[in-house]
Amino acid sequence: MRDAPFLLIGEGTSEIQKSIISKRLLDEYRM
């Protein structure tokens, strides 16, 4: 849920936000 404000702010850079979120999710699953 800590990424919620980032998503609201990153409307213009949705693609970049998606890439960052996907990387974070992958890192969490690897752990």
Stockholm file with secondary structure:
# STOCKHOLM 1.0

chainA/1-31         MRDAPFLLIGEGTSEIQKSIISKRLLDEYRM
#=GR chainA/1-31 SS CTTHHHHHHTTTTHHHHHHHHHHHHHHHHHC
#=GC SS_cons        CTTHHHHHHTTTTHHHHHHHHHHHHHHHHHC
//
